[in-house]
């Protein structure tokens, strides 16, 4: 298949790429931009491991054509850090053991980042609802929820998370 030029804005940087029109955003991110945080878990949009933000909205990169994202801001887990430091959710996951194998973690972090943008003080039920499209096969949900709550408290105080 013939490749075509596309301009993608990812994590604040603009990239001009030659890709096939049928290329999935996940493949372009991982193969062409070497942004391997987003994971291929299911290829049918049922696990959330590939979640990225497209213009601030969580999207599943495993089913999204890269060409459909031209002109939009894409944020991957690599791009959620704040001023060169870990985002509160990234720090909290480390502090509270929010990841077991870590495969699903980038998708969860992106989803939480979005949740905290639209609702800085969610209830536990709102957290569970927001994360309902993300699966953890290691069943590390208890630690994840503790990490998320710690990140919320840290963001309220404008500080790094502490255990």
URSUL-V725357 format. One record per pair of residues at least 4 apart in sequence whose C-alpha atoms are under 7 Angstrom apart, sorted by sequence separation. I is the first residue (numbers start at 1). GAP is how many residues later the second one is. D is the distance in Angstrom with one decimal. If there is no record, write none. Layout:
I&GAP&D, I&GAP&D
//
This chain:
9&4&5.4, 10&4&6.4, 19&4&6.6, 23&4&6.7, 24&4&6.4, 25&4&6.1, 26&4&6.2, 27&4&5.6, 28&4&5.0, 29&4&5.0, 30&4&4.8, 42&4&6.5, 53&4&5.0, 54&4&6.4, 60&4&6.5, 75&4&5.6, 76&4&6.9, 81&4&5.6, 82&4&6.1, 86&4&5.7, 87&4&6.3, 88&4&6.0, 89&4&6.1, 90&4&6.7, 91&4&6.2, 92&4&5.8, 93&4&5.6, 94&4&6.5, 104&4&6.5, 105&4&6.0, 106&4&6.2, 107&4&6.2, 108&4&6.1, 109&4&6.0, 110&4&6.3, 111&4&6.2, 112&4&6.1, 113&4&6.3, 114&4&6.4, 115&4&5.7, 116&4&4.4, 122&4&5.6, 123&4&6.3, 124&4&6.2, 125&4&6.1, 126&4&6.1, 127&4&6.2, 128&4&6.0, 136&4&6.6, 140&4&6.4, 141&4&6.1, 142&4&6.4, 143&4&6.1, 144&4&6.1, 145&4&6.1, 146&4&6.2, 147&4&6.1, 148&4&6.2, 149&4&6.3, 150&4&6.1, 151&4&6.0, 152&4&6.2, 153&4&6.3, 154&4&5.8, 155&4&6.2, 9&5&4.3, 23&5&6.8, 28&5&6.5, 29&5&6.3, 30&5&4.9, 42&5&6.2, 53&5&4.5, 54&5&6.4, 81&5&4.7, 82&5&5.4, 86&5&5.8, 93&5&4.3, 122&5&6.2, 154&5&5.1, 8&6&5.7, 9&6&6.2, 29&6&5.3, 30&6&4.8, 41&6&6.4, 52&6&5.6, 53&6&5.9, 81&6&4.6, 93&6&6.5, 99&6&6.2, 154&6&5.7, 7&7&6.7, 8&7&5.2, 51&7&6.2, 52&7&5.5, 80&7&6.2, 154&7&5.1, 7&8&5.5, 8&8&6.5, 41&8&5.8, 51&8&5.5, 52&8&6.5, 7&9&4.4, 40&9&6.4, 51&9&4.6, 52&9&6.5, 6&10&5.7, 7&10&6.3, 39&10&5.2, 40&10&5.9, 50&10&5.6, 51&10&6.0, 151&10&6.1, 5&11&6.8, 6&11&5.3, 38&11&6.3, 39&11&4.8, 50&11&5.4, 150&11&6.2, 5&12&5.5, 6&12&6.3, 38&12&4.6, 48&12&6.5, 50&12&6.2, 5&13&4.4, 38&13&6.6, 4&14&5.1, 5&14&6.4, 3&15&5.5, 4&15&5.4, 45&15&6.3, 115&15&6.8, 3&16&4.7, 4&16&6.1, 3&17&4.3, 4&17&6.7, 45&17&6.8, 55&17&5.7, 2&18&6.1, 3&18&6.8, 45&18&6.6, 54&18&6.4, 55&18&4.9, 1&19&6.4, 43&19&5.6, 44&19&6.9, 54&19&5.6, 55&19&6.3, 43&20&7.0, 54&20&4.6, 89&20&6.6, 111&20&6.7, 53&21&5.5, 54&21&6.5, 40&22&6.8, 52&22&6.9, 53&22&4.9, 52&23&5.8, 53&23&6.6, 108&23&7.0, 26&24&6.9, 52&24&5.1, 108&26&6.3, 107&27&6.9, 77&29&5.6, 104&31&7.0, 121&31&6.7, 77&32&7.0, 104&32&5.9, 120&32&7.0, 77&33&6.1, 26&35&4.7, 25&36&5.1, 26&36&5.2, 24&37&6.8, 25&37&6.7, 24&38&6.2, 38&38&6.9, 100&38&6.5, 24&39&6.5, 25&39&5.7, 24&40&5.6, 25&40&5.4, 37&40&6.0, 100&40&6.3, 24&41&4.4, 25&41&4.1, 37&41&6.6, 99&41&6.6, 23&42&5.9, 24&42&5.3, 98&42&6.9, 22&43&6.4, 23&43&6.0, 98&45&4.7, 99&45&6.9, 21&46&6.6, 97&46&5.9, 98&46&4.2, 96&47&6.3, 98&49&5.7, 96&50&6.7, 93&51&6.9, 96&51&5.3, 58&53&6.3, 93&54&5.2, 49&55&4.9, 92&55&4.9, 51&56&4.7, 58&56&6.9, 92&56&6.9, 49&57&6.6, 50&57&5.7, 53&57&7.0, 49&58&4.5, 52&58&6.2, 56&58&6.9, 92&58&6.2, 48&59&5.6, 51&59&6.5, 89&59&6.4, 92&59&5.6, 6&61&6.8, 8&62&5.4, 89&62&5.1, 7&63&6.0, 8&63&6.7, 9&63&6.6, 10&63&6.1, 11&63&6.2, 88&63&5.1, 6&64&6.8, 9&64&5.3, 10&64&4.7, 11&64&4.9, 39&64&7.0, 9&65&6.1, 10&65&5.8, 11&65&6.6, 88&66&6.7, 88&67&6.6, 95&67&6.8, 96&67&6.7, 11&68&4.8, 38&68&6.0, 95&68&6.0, 37&69&6.1, 38&69&6.7, 92&69&5.6, 91&70&6.3, 88&72&6.1, 88&73&6.3, 48&85&5.9, 49&85&6.8, 47&86&6.4, 48&86&4.4, 46&87&6.9, 47&87&5.2, 48&87&6.5, 47&88&5.0
//
